[in-house]
């Protein structure tokens, strides 16, 4: 049986799943890969489109009736959160004033937008666009500020922008926990035995990438065509870490905290508990 596996073309995802997608792991479950922007993946998960899918942790609370969170393959960490950026001349003196500014965001169900609402204490004015358009939209004055994710955190200064707030740093200061960014989900109709085999395959795919980079990096580079090698490497080094191998209890606690704070802030209208696929 082949499983549908959806993830982003970002270097951390292609690095993690490249060996599995390209049949480099012996005896691993076959997968049919689908690559798309994270906002598209969030929308597809709301339709239960893929059996295995990466989504934003901002979208995960709305998916717990149809998916479970896999311990492996996700994106959590420290000092790796989304940034709110602006042009120096257009930046107000107080962070709270951004609640009245037009802010470009990479999607309403992204973790970045959830964190921005938590930090501001309100829902700001937003313009939704693909994450890779946000820097130019801010630089051109199309919007007052932008919420950037992925590799944009390495390139925004090149466009003459400044960081107004590091929302990952805000989260860590508030909770002392790692920041949950991207969740790897498995659909409810995938049984426990199959789920365990898939989780093992994801870990083996990551192990393969780390020990045989020469075989995996061409695939990563193929999907990072607008990114230089230095940025690509920095992206992998930042987002692929110990939490990618296993959430562990700190990762699980961070997910619970994110869900709980979203409910307390009124962003989630009902309390939702994260459902984890296993306790490994």
GIHUCOR-V759274 format. One record per backbone hydrogen bond with DSSP energy under -1.0 kcal/mol. NH is the residue of the N-H (numbers start at 0). CO is the residue of the C=O. If there is no record, write none. Layout:
nh,co
NH,CO
NH,CO
This chain:
nh,co
2,29
4,31
5,51
6,33
13,9
14,10
15,11
16,12
17,13
20,16
21,17
22,19
23,18
27,24
31,2
33,4
35,6
40,36
41,37
42,38
43,39
44,40
45,41
46,43
47,44
48,43
51,3
52,184
53,5
54,182
56,180
58,55
59,55
61,58
62,59
65,62
66,62
67,185
68,274
69,183
72,243
74,181
82,147
83,164
84,145
85,161
89,86
96,93
97,94
98,95
99,96
100,97
102,124
103,144
104,126
109,106
113,109
114,110
115,111
116,112
117,113
118,114
119,115
120,116
126,102
128,104
132,129
136,132
137,133
138,134
139,135
140,137
141,136
142,136
143,101
144,101
145,84
146,103
147,82
151,148
152,149
153,150
154,151
155,151
157,154
158,155
159,156
160,155
161,85
163,83
164,83
166,81
169,165
170,166
171,167
172,168
173,169
174,170
175,171
178,76
180,74
181,74
182,54
184,52
185,67
186,50
187,65
189,186
194,190
195,191
196,192
197,193
198,194
199,195
200,196
201,197
202,198
203,199
204,200
205,201
206,202
207,203
208,204
209,205
210,206
211,207
214,211
216,212
219,215
220,216
221,217
222,218
223,220
226,223
231,227
232,228
233,229
234,230
235,231
236,232
237,233
238,234
239,235
243,240
245,241
246,70
250,246
251,247
252,248
253,249
254,250
255,251
256,252
257,253
258,254
259,255
260,256
261,257
262,258
263,259
264,260
265,262
266,261
267,261
276,68
